[in-house]
Amino acid sequence: MTRFFTKKKNEIGLAPDELIFRGTPKENQVASMHIIDFDSKKLREPTIYEIDQISDFKNKDTVTWINVDGLHNPTTMQSLISAFNLDSLVIAEVLNTDARPRVIEFDNCDLITLKMLMLDEKSGKTVVENLSLILTNNVLISFQEKKGDVFEPVRERIRKQKKRIRNGGTDYLIFALLDIVIDNYLYVISVLGEKIEALDDSLLINTNQNVINQINNYKRELNFLRKSVKPAKEMIFSLAKTESDFITESTYVHFKELEDNISQANDASDSYREMLSDQLNIYHTTISTKLNDIMKFLTVFSVVFIPLTFIAGIYGTNFEYIPELTYKYSYFIMWFVMIVVTAAMLLFFKLKKWF
């Protein structure tokens, strides 16, 4: 299946608010929900036995973070709509995991979507997952396609009573989550960049077929990264310019940090893309240079043998009367002439620096 773009035929003509999963299903998809409810002094991580219980967090004074893993349970999605009076279009956007990263403002919430990048340690390839965040005054709902521990550092900061995150609202919490996502961008790009730079050091030494395969693989992987990084940069800059009712002025200052980090990730991907293009040019130039050296040697070898072949051709004719044939030292004289001609030609080529 293509990694860059997918569009299923059965999605054509669907209504925008149709509650149907429109992305590519992830393996081991199991729907689950994790809730953290906190303020500056108290912290709770309640277990939800019935989905209807989430409506209890709607009007609380505390900050509630509801993380949903798995998007294939229509009952959960419908319950979220009912519990928080969400527009069905909001959840429909969440279910469209192939959509570009963007910020959408609704009457009672903001929706933020972007791609999360993670490195598969086994295959070495980049794995992409869609992240959707629904922001309200006191509730933040995050949607991941599958269960993972990407946001565990944020949970630990909350549990350890870090003042900034415990005193902040849902807007600061959303900054913390986005910061984790962008840090992963930088990490994935840096790992790929190390491989590209290592290849750059050995490019002039090794010019076998394996090198061109590596360059093409890295180029394909980098283009896949850029497919997520560039739209994410647009989304972050758009988020920093929104005048949302759910984001305080103090949090916009932190969004500037996100802008710097995503710009760094974008610039790094551009730099490594140019480096790969340069490596490809160096590879072809090196191959051409080696081919020219081979052709130069063969040309010199051929030119040296032209007069020798001429001399041997004369004495290889079948005429009956050739004066030199009766001379006692003709054979040795012919060899002497051929050696002198060869030496003279090689000296001439050397003085001309043709080899």
N, C-alpha and C positions, 0 to 999 in steps of 0.2 A: 504494500500500500504506500502511496506517495506520502512523503513527510511534509511537503510544502503546501499542498492545497487539496482539499477534499470537498466534494459536493455530491450528495446522494440524490438520486432521481426522485425518491419518494418524498423529499423535502420541498420539491418544486410546487409552488402554489399554496403552501401552508399559510394560515393566518399568522400575523406577527405575534399574537398572544396565545398561540397554541402551545399547551403544556406537553411538549414532546421533546425528548432528548435528541439533539441534532448533531452531536459530535461523534467521536470515535470512542467506543466503550473501552475502558481500561480493564486489565486483568484483575481477577480477585476483587471484583467490585462488591462491597458490602456496605450498605447504608448504615451510618452511625452518627451520633450527635454527642458533642462534649460542650459543657457549659461552665463558664467561670463568671461568677458574680462578685464584684468587689467595690470597695471605696477606699478611702485613705486609712481606715482602721480595720475593716472586716473583709474577710475573704471566704467565699463559699464555692464549692464545686459540686453542686447537687446532681444526683442521678435522676434522670427522667424515665419514669416507667410508662407514662402515657403521653403521646405527642401533644395532647391538648393542654398539658401542664405548662408549656412554654409561654402561654398567654399571661401567666402570673408575673412575668418579668417586664411586661409592657410598660407599666406605669410606676416602676420603682425608681427611687432616687439614686440607686447605685448604678455602676456601669456593668452591663451584661454582655459577655462575648459568647455567642453561640457559633460553634464550629461544626459544620455538617460535612461529613465525609461520604461521598457517593451521591450521585444525582439521579439514580434510576428508580427512586421510590416516589410515585406520584402522590401517595397519601401524605408523605412528609411535606412535599412542596405545597399541596393544597392547604395543609394545616398552617403552614407559615403565612400563607396569604390571608387566611382567616384570622390568625392570632394577631397579626400586626397591621391589618387593613392595607395590605400591599396591593398594588395594581398587578393584575395577572401578567402584564407586559414585563414587569420586573423579573418575575420568575422565568418567563419565557426567554429573556435575555440570558439568565443564568444557565439555562439548559442548552443554550447555543454556544458550545465550547470552542467552536471554530471561528467565532467572531473576532474582529480586531480589538485590541485593548482600547478602552475608551471610558469617558466619564459621562453619565447620563443623570440629569437632575429630574426628579419626580416631585410630586406635591408633598409627600410625607417622608421622603428618603432620597439618598443619592446612591447610585449604583456605579461601582468601579470594577472594571475587569481588566486583567492582564495575564500574561503567561508566566508560569514559574519554570525555571530551568534547573535541572538537576543532572549530575553526572552519574551514569551507570558504571560502577567500578569494574564490572565484569567485561562488558563489551567496549567500554571506553567512549561510548556514544552519549550524546546529550538527549535527555528525556524531557519532554515538555508536558506541562499540565496546566489546565486553565484554572485561574483563581478569580472568584467573584466575591465582592464585598458590598454588603448593603449597610449603609450608614444612616442611623437615626440619632435622635438626641441622647438616648441612654442605652441603646442596644446596637451592637455590631454583629451582623451575621456574615460569616465567611463560609464559602463553599469550595471544597476541594473535590477533585474527581475520584481520588482514592485516599485511603488512610496513610498518613505519613507524619514524621516528627520534625518537619521543617520549622514549625513555629514553636517548638519546645523551648528555645531560649527566651522567647517572649513570656511564655507561661512561667518560667523560672524567675524572671524579673518580677512578675506580679506576686509570686509566692514569697519571694525574699523581701517584699515590701520596699522595693525601690521607689523613692518618693515621686520622681517625675511621672512614672507610669501609673502609680496608684492615685496620685492627685489629679492626673489628667482625665479627660473624658474619652468618649469613643473616637473623637477625631485624632487625639494623640495615639490611641491604640492602633488606629488604621495606619498612622505614620510608621509605627514600630513594625507592623506586618509588611508594609511596602519596603521598608528599609532592609528587612531580612531577604525579601525577594531580589532586590537589586544587588545586595551583597553576594547572593548566589550567582547573579549574572557575572559579576566581577571575578568570582572564583572560577567559574566554568571557562570564561575567556582566558584567564591567566593560565590554567592548566593546558588548554589548547595552544596558547601562545608559547609556553615552554617547549612544546613539541616542535612548533614551527621554527623557533629560534635555534633549537638543536639541529634541525634539518638544514638550516642556513649555514651552520658551521661546517657541516660535512658535505655540502653540495659539490664543492670543487674537487673533492677527493673521490667520491662515489657518484658515478653517472650511469648506473645500471637501470633496468626497467623498474626495479623496486622504488627508486627515488621518485619517478614520475607518478607512480601509483600512490605514494604517500602524499605528494603535493595535491593530487586530485582529490584524495580522501579528505585532507585537511581543508581544502577549498570548499568542498561540499558541506562539511560540518560547520565551517564558519558562515557560509551563506544561510544555513539553517538557523544558526544563532542570531544573525542579523535580522532574520524574518520576525523574531520576537523582540529584539532589543530596540530597533528603530521605532516601531509603533508604540512600545512602552515609553520611549522618550517623549513622543508626542503627547501621550496620555498624562505623564507626570507634569509636563509644562502646562497642559490644559487644566489639570487639577490645581496647580498653583495659582492660576488666574481666575478660577471660579469664585463667585461670591455666594457660597453656600450658607444656608442658615444653620447647618450642622457642624461647621468648622469655625473655631474661634480664631481671632487675629493672632494669638500667640503661637498657634500651630502652623500658620502659614510660614513662619520663620523657619521651621524645621523642614518644610517642603523645599526650601532653597537647598538644603543639604541633599535631598533626593535628586534635585535637578543636577547638582554637581556630580553625584555618583553615577547617574544614568548617562550623563554627558561623557564621563570618563569611560564607561563601558562602551558607549557608541564610538568614541574616538579610538579606543583600543582595537575594536573590531575592524574599523576602517584601516588602521595602521597595519594590522596583520593581513588584511586582504591585499593591501599594496605590497606587503612583503612576499606574499605567496605569488603574486603576479611577477615580481622581480625575480623570485626563485625560478619560476617557470621560464622566464627569459634567459636567465643565467644557464639553466639546464640546456636549453636549445642552443645557446651560444657556445657552450662547452662542447656539446656534441658536434656542432658544425666545425669548431676549431680542430677537434681530433680528426674529423673526416678530412679536413683540408691538409693536415699533417700527413695523413696516410696517402692522400692523392699526390702530395708533393714528393713523397718518397718514391711512389710508383712511377711518377713522371720522370724524376731524375734517373731512376733505374732503367726506364725505357729509353731515354735519350742517350744514355751512355752506350747502350747496346746497338743503337742505330748505325754508327760508323763501323763497329765491330762486325755487325751483320753484313754490312756492305763489303768489307774486306774479305770476309769468309765467303760471301757470295761470288766474288770475282774468281777466287781460286777454287771454287766448287763447280765452275763451268766445265763443259765436256769438250772444249776445243782440244785438238790434238797438239797444236804448237803454242805453248805458253813458255816464253824464254826462261822465266825463273824456275821452272820445274827441273831444269837440268843443273841448276846451280846447287853446290853442295850445302850452303847454309841458308837456303831460301826459307825453310820452315822456321828456323830460329829468328830470322830477320822479321818474318811476318808476326810472330809472337811479340817481339820487341816493339814493333810499330803499334800493335794493338794495346800493349801495356802503357806505352807513352801517351797514346791518344786518350786512354781511360784516365790516366793520372792528370793529364792536362785539363780534361773536361771537369773532373772533380775539383781541381784547384780553382778553375774558373768559377764554378758554382759556389764554392766556398767564399771566394772574394766578393761575389755578388750577394752573399748572405741568403742564398736561396734554400739553404738547409742548415 
